[in-house]
Amino acid sequence: MSTPMVIADKVGKRFGHTEILKGVDLTVEAGQVTCLLGPSGSGKSTFLRCVNHLERIDSGLLKVAGEVIGYRQEGTVLHELAEKDIAKQRSRIGMVFQRFNLFPHLTALENVTEAPRRVLREPKEAADTRARDLLDRVGLTGREHHYPAQLSGGQQQRVAIARALAMRPGLMLFDEPTSALDPELVGEVLTVMRDLAETGMTMVVVTHEMGFAREVADQVAFLDGGQVVEHGSPEAVLGDPSHERTRAFLSKVL
């Protein structure tokens, strides 16, 4: 059997005295699309940021591709890794944020090539060629030399997806990638994500797009109060939820 891409084992996270994650358990198999659903403040985005150690967990364990994230494990003791080793782990995990986070002074092409050239030390010609291919893949041929301010929100988010893919990640994390977009631009980003899922990319997506979750996800997890309340297939969780809290949430968003 292949190693799961993500294993979360009783993951806990607090900010001060506020407990955000309360023992989250979740497994994501390689090639699987998992959508995280739930109300604001339920811990979805915090959990996602823990997966690539942008947030340090306070308890439990997180593994990506069989490797403990952010720590070296010796028996039952965890030692936090040096920042350069954490950065190496992160380089294999792509992340797309709500607000694009593009470099405003760089063109679309330069935004996509920046990390491969600086982190992976790819030659400029090879990085440019791959960046052009990726921009074409997300429907942005002809926009290579546009700056973020010259692009729509949907186009900027597609550049952000291409930028994440440029690092050849084994896992892609999406933190509400359409929430900052005008409604008419949401579809173009979701189309790119659907196409990416069809290639077999492992994806964990925090989203309020129920249609996308129903159509694309292999697994849906509903979080509330820092815990996974219910998880399973989209048909089961969205179509016939077993938990009252899930039913109450879905009655308001579907």
C-alpha distance (Angstrom), angle and dihedral (degrees) to the residues before:
residue distance angle dihedral
M1 . . .
S2 3.80 . .
T3 3.79 120.6 .
P4 3.83 113.1 -101.4
M5 3.79 113.1 -109.1
V6 3.82 93.4 -132.7
I7 3.78 129.5 22.9
A8 3.80 118.8 179.7
D9 3.79 112.1 -173.2
K10 3.82 115.9 -171.1
V11 3.81 92.0 -38.6
G12 3.79 113.9 -168.3
K13 3.79 129.7 -173.9
R14 3.79 131.9 175.1
F15 3.77 135.5 -179.4
G16 3.78 106.4 -150.1
H17 3.79 106.9 -49.6
T18 3.82 93.1 -19.6
E19 3.79 114.7 100.0
I20 3.81 108.1 -147.3
L21 3.81 101.2 171.8
K22 3.79 118.4 33.8
G23 3.78 108.1 -168.3
V24 3.80 103.5 -44.2
D25 3.81 114.7 -162.5
L26 3.80 117.9 -169.8
T27 3.80 137.4 146.5
V28 3.80 123.9 -160.8
E29 3.78 116.6 -169.0
A30 3.80 121.8 -143.5
G31 3.80 110.7 -86.3
Q32 3.78 92.5 18.5
V33 3.81 126.9 128.2
T34 3.81 112.1 -143.0
C35 3.80 121.5 -172.7
L36 3.80 119.3 -158.4
L37 3.79 112.7 -150.1
G38 3.77 132.5 -179.5
P39 3.79 145.3 106.0
S40 3.79 123.8 -61.5
G41 3.79 110.7 -77.3
S42 3.79 94.5 26.3
G43 3.82 93.0 118.8
K44 3.80 100.5 -104.7
S45 3.81 98.2 127.9
T46 3.79 92.6 38.7
F47 3.79 90.2 54.1
L48 3.79 90.8 49.4
R49 3.80 91.2 51.9
C50 3.80 89.8 50.0
V51 3.80 90.7 56.7
N52 3.81 90.6 68.9
H53 3.82 94.7 30.5
L54 3.78 96.1 -110.1
E55 3.80 80.3 131.4
R56 3.81 120.3 35.7
I57 3.78 114.9 -129.5
D58 3.80 119.5 -129.1
S59 3.79 97.8 -152.9
G60 3.76 141.3 6.6
L61 3.79 127.4 30.6
L62 3.79 137.7 -79.6
K63 3.79 123.3 -162.0
V64 3.79 129.7 -176.7
A65 3.81 116.8 -166.5
G66 3.80 88.9 -12.7
E67 3.81 94.4 -53.8
V68 3.81 123.1 114.6
I69 3.80 107.2 -118.8
G70 3.79 117.6 -127.7
Y71 3.78 96.3 -4.5
R72 3.77 145.2 69.3
Q73 3.78 111.5 -131.7
E74 3.79 120.3 -142.6
G75 3.77 108.4 177.4
T76 3.78 104.9 -55.3
V77 3.81 94.1 -22.6
L78 3.82 122.9 96.1
H79 3.81 122.3 -154.0
E80 3.80 117.1 -167.5
L81 3.77 113.3 -118.3
A82 3.78 124.9 -120.8
E83 3.79 113.9 -92.9
K84 3.82 92.6 -108.8
D85 3.81 90.3 56.2
I86 3.80 91.6 47.3
A87 3.81 88.9 50.3
K88 3.81 89.1 52.8
Q89 3.80 90.1 53.8
R90 3.81 91.4 47.5
S91 3.79 91.0 51.7
R92 3.82 87.9 68.7
I93 3.82 93.0 51.6
G94 3.79 117.7 69.7
M95 3.79 118.3 -151.6
V96 3.79 130.5 -167.4
F97 3.81 116.1 -166.0
Q98 3.79 132.9 -155.3
R99 3.80 94.1 -109.8
F100 3.82 100.9 44.3
N101 3.85 94.1 -124.4
L102 3.80 93.0 -147.3
F103 3.78 120.6 164.5
P104 3.83 102.5 -104.3
H105 3.81 93.9 -152.8
L106 3.82 93.8 54.8
T107 3.79 128.5 75.5
A108 3.79 121.6 -120.3
L109 3.80 89.8 -97.5
E110 3.80 92.4 48.6
N111 3.81 92.0 47.9
V112 3.81 89.7 55.5
T113 3.82 95.8 44.8
E114 3.80 98.0 43.1
A115 3.82 98.8 85.9
P116 3.83 97.9 38.6
R117 3.80 90.2 51.7
R118 3.81 96.6 43.7
V119 3.80 101.2 34.3
L120 3.80 104.3 26.6
R121 3.80 93.6 31.3
E122 3.79 92.0 -132.1
P123 3.82 115.4 173.7
K124 3.80 113.0 -104.5
E125 3.80 95.0 -114.6
A126 3.82 93.5 51.0
A127 3.81 92.5 44.9
D128 3.82 91.6 48.6
T129 3.80 92.2 49.5
R130 3.79 93.0 50.6
A131 3.81 91.7 44.3
R132 3.80 91.3 53.4
D133 3.81 89.9 49.7
L134 3.80 91.1 50.4
L135 3.80 93.6 46.9
D136 3.80 88.0 50.8
R137 3.81 89.0 49.5
V138 3.82 91.2 56.2
G139 3.80 92.4 45.6
L140 3.81 99.9 -102.2
T141 3.78 103.3 118.5
G142 3.79 107.2 147.5
R143 3.81 93.4 26.9
E144 3.82 96.2 82.7
H145 3.80 94.6 111.2
H146 3.80 97.5 40.9
Y147 3.78 118.6 111.3
P148 3.82 119.7 -132.0
A149 3.81 91.7 -103.1
Q150 3.82 88.2 59.2
L151 3.82 92.8 54.4
S152 3.79 132.0 76.8
G153 3.78 119.5 -114.7
G154 3.79 91.0 -102.2
Q155 3.78 91.3 50.8
Q156 3.80 91.5 48.5
Q157 3.79 90.7 51.8
R158 3.80 90.3 50.4
V159 3.80 89.1 52.3
A160 3.81 87.4 51.7
I161 3.81 90.0 53.3
A162 3.80 91.1 49.2
R163 3.81 89.5 48.6
A164 3.80 91.5 53.7
L165 3.81 92.0 47.1
A166 3.80 91.2 50.9
M167 3.81 89.1 74.5
R168 3.83 90.4 59.5
P169 3.82 94.1 -123.7
G170 3.77 123.4 -167.8
L171 3.81 90.2 -148.7
M172 3.79 132.0 36.4
L173 3.81 122.7 -156.6
F174 3.81 120.6 -163.7
D175 3.80 118.8 -167.8
E176 3.82 106.0 -161.2
P177 3.83 90.6 -49.9
T178 3.82 94.7 -176.1
S179 3.81 101.2 40.5
A180 3.82 94.4 94.5
L181 3.81 94.2 48.2
D182 3.78 131.3 97.3
P183 3.83 109.0 -107.7
E184 3.80 94.2 -108.2
L185 3.82 91.1 56.7
V186 3.80 96.9 51.1
G187 3.80 94.5 82.2
E188 3.79 95.8 58.6
V189 3.82 91.9 55.9
L190 3.80 93.8 44.6
T191 3.81 89.5 51.1
V192 3.81 90.4 56.9
M193 3.80 89.9 48.4
R194 3.81 91.8 49.8
D195 3.79 90.3 51.1
L196 3.79 90.3 48.8
A197 3.82 91.2 51.1
E198 3.80 89.9 52.7
T199 3.81 90.0 59.0
G200 3.81 89.6 61.8
M201 3.80 97.8 -105.3
T202 3.81 113.2 159.8
M203 3.78 107.0 -121.6
V204 3.80 136.4 -177.9
V205 3.79 110.4 -166.8
V206 3.79 128.7 -171.6
T207 3.78 102.9 -157.3
H208 3.79 147.8 149.7
E209 3.82 90.6 -156.4
M210 3.80 99.2 111.0
G211 3.79 93.7 179.7
F212 3.79 90.5 57.1
A213 3.81 91.4 47.6
R214 3.79 91.9 49.5
E215 3.80 94.0 46.6
V216 3.81 104.5 36.9
A217 3.81 109.7 22.2
D218 3.78 122.5 97.4
Q219 3.80 89.3 -167.9
V220 3.78 134.1 21.6
A221 3.81 123.8 -161.0
F222 3.80 120.9 -167.4
L223 3.81 113.9 -153.1
D224 3.77 127.1 -165.2
G225 3.77 129.6 164.5
G226 3.78 92.8 2.0
Q227 3.80 95.2 -56.0
V228 3.79 137.6 97.7
V229 3.78 99.9 -111.5
E230 3.80 96.0 179.5
H231 3.79 137.8 -3.9
G232 3.76 137.7 176.0
S233 3.79 141.0 98.7
P234 3.81 118.7 -19.5
E235 3.78 88.7 -113.9
A236 3.80 91.4 56.5
V237 3.81 100.8 39.9
L238 3.80 98.7 37.1
G239 3.78 98.4 30.4
D240 3.78 102.8 37.9
P241 3.82 111.5 8.1
S242 3.78 115.5 -171.1
H243 3.81 98.5 -156.9
E244 3.79 122.4 76.6
R245 3.83 92.4 -139.5
T246 3.81 90.4 55.3
R247 3.79 91.1 49.2
A248 3.80 91.7 49.8
F249 3.81 92.2 50.8
L250 3.79 94.9 46.4
S251 3.79 92.2 48.0
K252 3.81 87.7 64.0
V253 3.82 99.5 44.5
L254 3.80 104.9 35.2
